[in-house]
Amino acid sequence: MDGQLKAGTFLVSESGNKYKIVSLLGAGGQGEVYDVELNKKHYALKWYFKHMATREQKSILDNLVAKGAPDTSFLWPQDLIFNKFGESFGYIMPLRPKNYKSIVDMMKRRAEPSFYTLCRAAYNLTKGYEKLHSMGYSYRDISFGNLFFDPDTGDVLICDNDNVSANGKDDSSVYGTPRFMAPEIVNGKAKPSRNTDLYSLAVLLFYMFMMGHPLEGKLEADIKCMDIHAMNRLYGTNPVFIFDPKNTTNRPVKGYQDNVLIYWDIYPEVIRELFTISFTDGLASPNKRVTEKKWMDAFANLMTGIMICPNTNCGAEIFIDEKKIEKGEDHVCWNCGRHMQHPFSIVVGKNRVFLRRDAKLYSHTIYADYDMDTIVGEVVQNPSNPNLWGIRNESKENWTYIRADGQQIPVAVGRSAAIAKDAKIGFGQYVGEFK
């Protein structure tokens, strides 16, 4: 496939870097993407089609390069190649590693992450957008094509950041991707903003967890021709959540929309509640949409709330549902049907970690700081007595173990605190209670 630029030629950026064109990687609606080389390191170059190389686009890029990326999960513009207006131009960004996959890859079973990795990817994705929004930006086009994740680690990369604009500022021709755009954009009643991003984010998360669209049930199945008028009704003027508790007119059709029927009941009630809010109250009231931090709190607890089915022929990951614990109900393996009781847990504020073998306490678990990378504790087995389990202090500070009788025992870094009913651990000003 031939592109606008020839392999082997060089382009000089505004910062004076001389990039060599290696190969054409692909093309989209705005331009082409190339593999380029500088000092034996490879980058990606997005080169705009001439009619897309506008002054407005150049202004957006100048601002993005100057401010820098929200964090390392963004393949952010970092250098510009520009000669003069009236000619094509482009920008340099990091090159996406080949091990990163798209959500489409997951839906087509070309990538099959564990539930834990899926939750971590959702957490990292949401955290990235929270940082972007906190800088005063809106992304404008959250969809399948802009997210890639490592199916082994849950690390994410967010691409196509060249349309990111100041929240509420209409300086881009991009309003979103069909099926992901908020109803008020479909209806022509609003422009892209943080609130419309929150809607698109919820749609993307629903795809990740339920393998289907939140508005595509019977109403979609009954459409004979999916033309612009049908799409406007389904996603704009008459959107109905497929699991709306008060409106059953758009339930998923068995045999046609089976993915959502299968996955909906696998997840804990807290996740189902957040999706329900997103696509009931959040459809018509943008200010009632689920915020990034509410999603992050939920995904953090999902990551630390997984147990493995003890059936040796199964081994499925099972999400622990706090609502079932409150009701005194057993958990039932979705794969083999085995009944099981949940393990001990430690609760710190709104965060809970279920203490199965090799479970970890992250910084966010204790300090509510949204750091789900730093490990501060780990469940370990007593080497002298395999029947005894504890939490080893992996932090940089001593803990205080508080027994059920009130006696306090220091737990130095590297030492372990026994897991015992009614005992507590003091983490400085925070206290965790075994339950």
Buried (B, 14 or more C-beta within 10 A) or exposed (E): EEBBBEEEEEBEBBEEBEBBBBEBBEBEEBBBBBBBBBEEEEBBBBBBBEEBBBEEBBEBBBBBBEEEBBBEBBBBBBBBBBEEEEEBBBBBBBBBEEEBBBBEBBBEEEBEBEBBBBBBBBBBBBBBBBBBBEEEBBBBBBBBBBBBBBBEEBBBBBBBBBBBBBBEBEEBEBBBBEBBBBBBBBEEEBBBBBBBBBBBBBBBBBBBBBBBBBBBBBBBEEBEEEEEEBBBBBBBEEBBBBBBEEEEEBBBBEEEBEBBBEBBEBBBEBBBEBBBBBBBEBBEEBEBBBBBEBBBBBBBBBBBBBBBBEBEEBEBBBBBBBEBBEEEEEBBBBBEEBEBEBBBBBBBEEBBBBBBEEBBBBBBBBBBEBBBEBBBBBBBBEEEEEEBBBBBBBBEEBBBBBBEEEEEEEBEEEBBBBBBEEBBBBBEEBBBBBB
